[in-house]
Amino acid sequence: MPPVNRSAASASAARGSAATGSIVIGVDSSTQSTKAVAVDTATGEVLGLGRAPHTVTGTNGARESDPEEWWTALVTAVRAAVREAGAAPAQVTAIAVAGQQHGLVALGAGHRPLRPALLWNDTRSAPQAAALTDALGGPKPWLDRTGSVPVASMTAAKWQWLREHEPHHAEATTAVRLPHDLLTERLSGEAVTDPGDASGTCWYAPADAAYAPELLDLLGLTPAHLPTVAPTGATRAGTLTAAAAEALGLPRTVAVAAGTGDNMAAAVGLGLGAAGLLDHPVVSLGTSGTVFAATRARPADPALAGFAATDGTYLPLGCTLNCTLAVDRFATLLGLDREDALPGGETVVLPYLDGERTPDLPAASGLLTGLRHATDPRAVLGAAYEGAAFTVLRALDGLLTACGLDPTDPSVRTRPLRLIGGGARGRTWTDTIRRLSGRPLVLPTATELVALGAAALAAATTTGEDPVAIATAWGTGTGDTLDAIPRDTETWDRIEEVLAAARTGLLA
């Protein structure tokens, strides 16, 4: 049966008949917040949901968060989810964390953070990314080893930035962790990661299922700095430590899965992988816009991140930095509600407010052109939607091409596009993606796919089943289908022309 996402009110009313079966916890530690779901292991029903916010700071390309706040948020969210489920602590059997990718956590004495974590959307490390690329002789050696070319978002570039700008912190670092690694270690006491999240560092070789020694040497790191890589994100890392069990109010017998990155967990939640769907494209609309598909091949394209999936397949991914937050910023500047938008018409917006990753323009700023005296502010907002949607769909075309599929082939273009993330719940986002893609859309009913994917990883530690098969049986990727409409090629071509002109001089 499809997962049921209860509102706080309905969950409160249901507490009189508390859950009686086994429960697993899935945690989504994202850029802006932590969400935890308490899920019925047998059916996939979401019995409880907890949330807690994160603080992101920084200007001029800097984006940082205090890792200790992630742990506090996890504890708050998990306790709230269990409480809303009306469950006894003994019913919880396993937990898994999916986290925002690429973030750099440098640990020192006492295994505590030396400084705030550098987040995936911190673009200060763009020069270091370029220098690292050149150090190996260009993109191809990086693609051959890691499946990805260093860009500002990758952990390797951030570590190199730290070495150059804060050498005292780099020298004092005894351990390097990704966000989900840190939280898994706090839960289990074990330094463990998985192939999916590790593949976003640019020092892990997915084809070898191991860290690349020559890249660690280049970066001044050793395997002792890094967590062990478990075979899959569903691998049992251990059980809760005494401190974690006390903080969460759960038994120490709760199993802790190795977990994974947020994109890999979303793929599990959608049923993508060897035990489910392969080569089915996904667009996720959140703080960033991402496009991905599970595939058995490992495409090598410098515009893509050649990630590993958590189940042994590959998860090539394209990512744009500017998506829902950038469009919301336009709405705020214009004094409009985010849904109070019209098609852009002559107006074109490239909403690259934080630089851009795909296309690789880390120093870019936003661009607005085509204004007239009669331009409706709602059309300016609509143009911001179009610019963001164009950028993520353009990345999707590149991903499909790298996977050996022709994006102009009718049999490929009519393949349903799964639309997820916060933006997928917005009417204007859905309408804009539908209009510019010309594709049928599947809108999964479940709203917390990353957390649900993590819950499936947790369930796999106790059932021994494939987590993708578990999520498929739960029905977490099912939902409404919207038929295709004629593609708006006029708007697409107009934005393409502006981007091509801007790249010649107006954008860095």
Number of C-alpha atoms within 10 A of each C-alpha: 12 20 23 17 19 17 13 13 9 11 20 15 11 16 15 9 10 15 17 11 14 17 30 30 32 33 34 32 31 21 25 15 18 27 25 34 33 32 32 25 25 15 17 26 22 26 27 29 29 24 21 20 19 18 12 16 12 11 9 10 17 16 20 22 21 17 23 15 16 26 21 15 22 27 20 20 27 29 23 22 24 28 21 26 27 21 22 16 16 14 18 23 23 28 32 37 34 34 32 20 29 28 29 26 28 26 22 18 11 8 12 16 21 19 15 17 24 30 26 21 27 25 28 20 26 24 16 21 24 17 16 23 19 14 12 14 11 14 20 17 16 23 22 14 20 28 30 30 26 30 28 26 28 29 30 28 29 30 25 22 21 20 16 12 11 12 13 12 17 22 12 13 20 19 22 24 25 29 29 31 29 27 25 29 22 16 29 25 19 20 20 25 30 28 31 32 31 32 31 28 26 29 27 27 27 27 14 10 17 16 24 17 15 13 21 17 11 14 16 13 19 13 13 10 16 19 20 19 21 21 17 21 34 29 23 24 24 22 22 26 20 15 14 20 17 12 17 20 15 21 19 20 16 25 24 31 35 36 38 36 33 26 27 32 36 26 26 36 32 27 27 30 28 18 15 18 18 17 18 17 21 24 26 22 27 19 21 21 25 24 29 27 24 30 22 16 14 20 23 21 20 18 20 25 27 27 31 31 32 33 25 19 20 29 31 27 24 26 25 27 31 29 27 23 17 22 26 18 16 23 22 13 10 14 12 15 13 22 15 14 20 16 18 23 17 16 23 28 25 25 28 26 20 22 24 24 25 21 18 17 19 26 18 20 16 17 18 15 13 13 15 9 5 6 14 16 19 21 20 27 31 28 30 32 32 29 29 28 28 22 27 28 21 19 25 25 20 20 26 22 15 19 20 10 16 16 16 12 9 10 10 15 18 17 15 19 24 23 23 28 23 15 19 22 16 14 11 20 24 19 14 21 25 23 21 20 26 19 23 20 24 20 22 24 19 21 19 26 26 34 31 36 35 39 39 35 40 33 34 24 25 18 12 11 14 21 31 27 20 28 30 24 16 23 22 28 28 20 15 10 14 15 13 18 14 11 15 14 13 11 22 19 12 14 22 17 12 17 20 11 12 15 13 9 8 12 18 14
